[in-house]
């Protein structure tokens, strides 16, 4: 079945470490997105990519980095520069040709700084 | 820019009650409108959508009608169940904005038996 896979589901990071969250899709979607969700709050866009080898900053890109070397994959690195990384991270993808289909979301990664 | 405003929660209901979650939007063109649902600890799932004025989206007993004149897309369900307890997000996308989704802040719904 087609979908988006995020891994791991839970991730613990020590202060000062970089960690990478995985996001893979087999929907043949062109565009991919990373969102951050804090408890009881909405979604904030971190980065997005509309085509391979290209990506743009979202609203809260500081302290994060991404790459888009393959259409299927859009990993997110949370760097030590991100001062408050504990959050729920959601990856999504969409078919760029038609915004009427919305996004397909992964099941999320919960990152906790210990 | 585009924006979506939805009623703040939490909304607490008894089973079989009627649910309405208000959603209004601001957009420069003619957006597509969506409702997403998020169950605890999970990602978002598309609940329903509407792509043009007067369209009605429906799924799992939920309905929402695209009202261009009032720039609204209110979500309704006639008889809620405990399993409908979740957070509901209203969203829009516009081709002029590269089809990026703009989300409302989410409304938490709690249905008690």
Interface residues (C-beta under 8 A of the other chain):
Chain A: X6 X31 X33 X40 X41 X42 X43 X45 X48 X50 X90 X92 X94 X96 X98 X99 X100 X101 X102 X103 X104 X105 X106 X107 X108 X110
Chain B: X32 X34 X36 X41 X42 X43 X44 X45 X46 X49 X51 X89 X91 X93 X94 X95 X98 X99 X100 X101 X103 X104 X105 X106 X108
